[in-house]
Amino acid sequence: MSLDSLFKPKSIALIGAAHTEEKLGGVILKNLLKFKGAVYPVNPKYSELMGLKAYPSALDIPEPVDLAIIMRPASEVSGILRELAGKTKSVIIASSGFAEIGENELQDEVIKAGKEAGVRILGPNCMGIYNPHHKLDTFFLPYERLKRPKKGNVAVVSQSGAILSCLLGELEISNTGVSKAIGYGNAVDINEADIYEYLAKDKTTGVVISYIESLSDGKKFIEKAKILSEKKPLLILKAGKGLSGQAAAFSHTGRLAGRYEVFHSILRQFGVREVEDFDVLIDATKALAFQGRATSEKKKGKIGNRVLIITNGGGSGVLAADECMRQGLDVAKLPDDKTDKLKEIFPHFYGINNPIDLTAQVRDEDYVITLNELKDDYDGFLVIALSNVYGITERLPEMIKACRADINKPIVFHIAQSGIAKKLTALFEKAKIPVYPSPEKAARALKALLSI
């Protein structure tokens, strides 16, 4: 069964709708008011909720709906699922109180009732779906507490609702847009593998990031992850790596985490990219969302790991070089003929090595000259513009944009956050050139662009 009814429904029932945002059912209902299709709130105490006609029960909804959201106590959920038989295609169970707290029998009842009703289930104990391209938001978090990212090309898949909200918050801050966000919780039916299969074909998604604590079907997971990663960049962040983390993962979703060493080994075997931590995930995601992957060129043998660092501050260049080497990137020596040419062009006090140090007397055009001279000698470029000198102006982003169109290779920037940095960052990122607040972050982002 297609998951379009889950991700792109035309009509929605909310069972457990409330009249106030003091209750989670009220938060969800308010978020659903932006949805362009029909919304049917269900609550026997009210005839109207937030301007919408309310219904006493799921049985009273006058027509079939694509998606039903359940926000009722765990003990009621299996009965509600039976009422929904023949009335909906997909169900999000936002309610908690199942296997994550040891209530395995209640969860088993939900699985049985879902199969009998012939519906696909996301959850229970989950955040649900955010699809800005469809104006769909089933989260029980108010907008003023979690500012949603703009529309974009990154799909966020998370077993944990808390981590999902943290990822969305960081993506919003980093100016990275989202195609879909999915919190799938206990995954009694729809799991990460089903979601990967859907996203592999989703035209609005260009990058997928996935937070995982445990797997219910390892074989299916790796099969779908491999297919997805061959089509689009897929970044996995695995929690529960040690014994204490595995125990915490089990108590969170009621699913066994398994041995991390085995998981890590299998990902490497099948060429699926795993990131070390949360910060690396955000930095890599931003780079890939802005500039995409270099895989097509890499397959032709044209993309390697030779990087050029251009800076106007020697110390920042050294930090970038250190991190590049830690990441396995080759900060390769300049070709002799290019060294000679740049020494003829630039003042004698510029440092013509790698990193190239344009010093505090840099001008905007110096960056462009350097990139154009060396564009064929390197696979990626890390550019540092410390903007507290007069030679760097707001013309630089447009100049680099024009330059990059000709180079067509990954370029990332580090801009120290002072002076005109905020304006420069906005202009660069409008031109799809990612900017990072430290040399190390920029180096790790470039690594992602050259290795996915």
TADAUR-V890142 format. One record per residue. N is the residue number from 0. PSI is psi in whole degrees, -180 to 180 (NA if undefined). OMEGA is omega in whole degrees, 0 to 359 (* if undefined). Layout:
N_PSI_OMEGA / N_PSI_OMEGA
//
This chain:
0_133_179 / 1_148_177 / 2_15_178 / 3_-34_180 / 4_-23_177 / 5_-46_186 / 6_-29_183 / 7_57_182 / 8_156_174 / 9_-19_180 / 10_150_186 / 11_138_170 / 12_135_176 / 13_106_182 / 14_113_188 / 15_22_176 / 16_151_181 / 17_164_185 / 18_-8_185 / 19_150_178 / 20_-2_173 / 21_-16_176 / 22_145_184 / 23_-35_178 / 24_-26_176 / 25_-36_177 / 26_-47_179 / 27_-45_182 / 28_-43_179 / 29_-41_178 / 30_-31_180 / 31_-12_180 / 32_-21_177 / 33_-17_181 / 34_138_186 / 35_-15_180 / 36_-170_180 / 37_139_177 / 38_128_181 / 39_100_176 / 40_140_179 / 41_119_175 / 42_117_185 / 43_-13_183 / 44_-12_187 / 45_147_174 / 46_-16_179 / 47_141_177 / 48_121_179 / 49_40_177 / 50_0_180 / 51_142_175 / 52_131_181 / 53_157_184 / 54_146_184 / 55_-36_182 / 56_172_178 / 57_-31_180 / 58_-24_184 / 59_-7_178 / 60_127_192 / 61_-17_182 / 62_163_178 / 63_150_177 / 64_153_179 / 65_-39_188 / 66_135_173 / 67_137_177 / 68_128_181 / 69_121_174 / 70_71_180 / 71_163_179 / 72_147_184 / 73_-37_183 / 74_-21_182 / 75_-14_194 / 76_-45_182 / 77_-36_177 / 78_-40_178 / 79_-39_179 / 80_-40_180 / 81_-36_177 / 82_-27_183 / 83_-3_179 / 84_125_180 / 85_-5_183 / 86_-14_180 / 87_165_180 / 88_-37_183 / 89_150_181 / 90_133_169 / 91_119_176 / 92_100_180 / 93_-23_184 / 94_146_172 / 95_-177_180 / 96_28_182 / 97_-134_186 / 98_-24_181 / 99_-20_175 / 100_19_177 / 101_4_179 / 102_68_184 / 103_-34_181 / 104_-43_177 / 105_-41_179 / 106_-40_177 / 107_-38_178 / 108_-39_178 / 109_-44_179 / 110_-46_181 / 111_-47_182 / 112_-37_179 / 113_-42_178 / 114_-42_179 / 115_-35_181 / 116_-14_180 / 117_35_181 / 118_156_171 / 119_138_185 / 120_131_168 / 121_124_182 / 122_-154_358 / 123_-171_177 / 124_53_186 / 125_163_178 / 126_-30_180 / 127_-139_193 / 128_138_166 / 129_117_179 / 130_90_184 / 131_-23_178 / 132_-19_182 / 133_5_183 / 134_41_180 / 135_127_179 / 136_105_181 / 137_9_184 / 138_150_175 / 139_25_177 / 140_128_180 / 141_153_182 / 142_-37_182 / 143_-15_177 / 144_-22_175 / 145_102_177 / 146_122_183 / 147_144_173 / 148_159_176 / 149_171_174 / 150_139_180 / 151_-154_187 / 152_11_182 / 153_126_173 / 154_131_181 / 155_121_182 / 156_122_185 / 157_132_174 / 158_-31_183 / 159_129_176 / 160_-36_180 / 161_-46_178 / 162_-36_177 / 163_-46_181 / 164_-38_178 / 165_-43_178 / 166_-44_180 / 167_-39_178 / 168_-44_180 / 169_-38_178 / 170_-38_178 / 171_-45_179 / 172_-37_183 / 173_9_175 / 174_33_181 / 175_125_184 / 176_158_186 / 177_138_174 / 178_-44_178 / 179_151_172 / 180_131_186 / 181_121_170 / 182_116_190 / 183_-5_169 / 184_-130_187 / 185_-17_173 / 186_57_177 / 187_-19_180 / 188_-79_180 / 189_123_180 / 190_-174_184 / 191_-35_182 / 192_-41_177 / 193_-40_181 / 194_-42_177 / 195_-43_181 / 196_-41_179 / 197_-46_184 / 198_-27_178 / 199_-28_181 / 200_-4_185 / 201_120_186 / 202_-23_181 / 203_-8_183 / 204_127_177 / 205_-22_181 / 206_141_178 / 207_130_172 / 208_143_189 / 209_122_175 / 210_124_185 / 211_135_172 / 212_-39_183 / 213_164_181 / 214_141_175 / 215_-28_182 / 216_90_185 / 217_-38_182 / 218_-45_179 / 219_-40_179 / 220_-52_185 / 221_-33_178 / 222_-50_182 / 223_-35_178 / 224_-40_179 / 225_-45_180 / 226_-45_180 / 227_-45_185 / 228_-21_175 / 229_-22_181 / 230_-35_185 / 231_153_175 / 232_131_176 / 233_123_179 / 234_125_181 / 235_131_170 / 236_113_184 / 237_128_173 / 238_169_182 / 239_43_183 / 240_-31_178 / 241_177_183 / 242_-42_181 / 243_-39_178 / 244_-36_178 / 245_-39_178 / 246_-41_179 / 247_-40_179 / 248_-40_179 / 249_-42_182 / 250_-20_182 / 251_-46_184 / 252_-3_179 / 253_20_179 / 254_138_181 / 255_136_183 / 256_-30_181 / 257_175_182 / 258_125_182 / 259_-38_182 / 260_-39_180 / 261_-47_179 / 262_-49_181 / 263_-43_181 / 264_-41_181 / 265_-41_178 / 266_-45_179 / 267_-41_182 / 268_-38_184 / 269_8_174 / 270_27_178 / 271_131_188 / 272_126_173 / 273_136_178 / 274_156_188 / 275_-40_186 / 276_179_184 / 277_-47_183 / 278_-42_178 / 279_-39_179 / 280_-47_181 / 281_-46_182 / 282_-43_179 / 283_-40_180 / 284_-45_179 / 285_-46_180 / 286_-46_182 / 287_-36_178 / 288_-36_182 / 289_-40_191 / 290_-5_177 / 291_-175_185 / 292_157_179 / 293_16_189 / 294_-41_183 / 295_-40_177 / 296_-34_182 / 297_-39_180 / 298_-26_178 / 299_0_180 / 300_17_184 / 301_-17_183 / 302_125_177 / 303_-143_182 / 304_26_179 / 305_122_183 / 306_146_175 / 307_132_176 / 308_125_177 / 309_127_184 / 310_163_169 / 311_18_175 / 312_115_187 / 313_-44_182 / 314_-42_179 / 315_-37_177 / 316_-38_179 / 317_-44_178 / 318_-41_179 / 319_-42_180 / 320_-42_178 / 321_-46_182 / 322_-37_176 / 323_-45_180 / 324_-38_176 / 325_-32_181 / 326_2_179 / 327_18_177 / 328_148_185 / 329_105_175 / 330_79_192 / 331_147_179 / 332_146_177 / 333_143_172 / 334_143_185 / 335_-41_182 / 336_-35_179 / 337_-35_176 / 338_-47_181 / 339_-42_183 / 340_-44_180 / 341_-32_177 / 342_-29_176 / 343_-35_184 / 344_-45_190 / 345_162_175 / 346_154_186 / 347_-22_183 / 348_-3_172 / 349_142_179 / 350_104_184 / 351_75_175 / 352_-158_168 / 353_106_12 / 354_149_171 / 355_124_182 / 356_108_181 / 357_-1_174 / 358_179_181 / 359_-9_179 / 360_17_180 / 361_152_170 / 362_155_180 / 363_-46_186 / 364_-20_179 / 365_-37_178 / 366_-44_182 / 367_-44_178 / 368_-47_182 / 369_-48_180 / 370_-45_181 / 371_-37_180 / 372_-32_189 / 373_11_186 / 374_-28_182 / 375_-5_186 / 376_-10_184 / 377_160_182 / 378_-21_180 / 379_160_188 / 380_129_175 / 381_114_186 / 382_130_180 / 383_122_179 / 384_97_177 / 385_104_198 / 386_16_178 / 387_18_174 / 388_152_186 / 389_-22_184 / 390_-18_177 / 391_124_184 / 392_179_180 / 393_0_173 / 394_-21_188 / 395_-46_181 / 396_-43_180 / 397_-37_179 / 398_-41_179 / 399_-37_178 / 400_-47_180 / 401_-39_179 / 402_-43_183 / 403_-33_180 / 404_-33_179 / 405_-35_182 / 406_-45_180 / 407_42_175 / 408_161_182 / 409_133_174 / 410_127_174 / 411_154_182 / 412_146_163 / 413_123_175 / 414_120_178 / 415_138_190 / 416_82_174 / 417_165_177 / 418_-125_182 / 419_13_186 / 420_-40_182 / 421_-44_179 / 422_-43_178 / 423_-46_180 / 424_-46_180 / 425_-41_181 / 426_-42_177 / 427_-45_185 / 428_-26_171 / 429_-31_178 / 430_10_178 / 431_35_173 / 432_111_186 / 433_141_181 / 434_139_182 / 435_150_185 / 436_-2_177 / 437_155_177 / 438_-36_182 / 439_-43_179 / 440_-42_179 / 441_-41_180 / 442_-42_180 / 443_-35_177 / 444_-42_178 / 445_-39_176 / 446_-44_180 / 447_-42_181 / 448_-27_182 / 449_-2_185 / 450_-5_181 / 451_NA_*
//
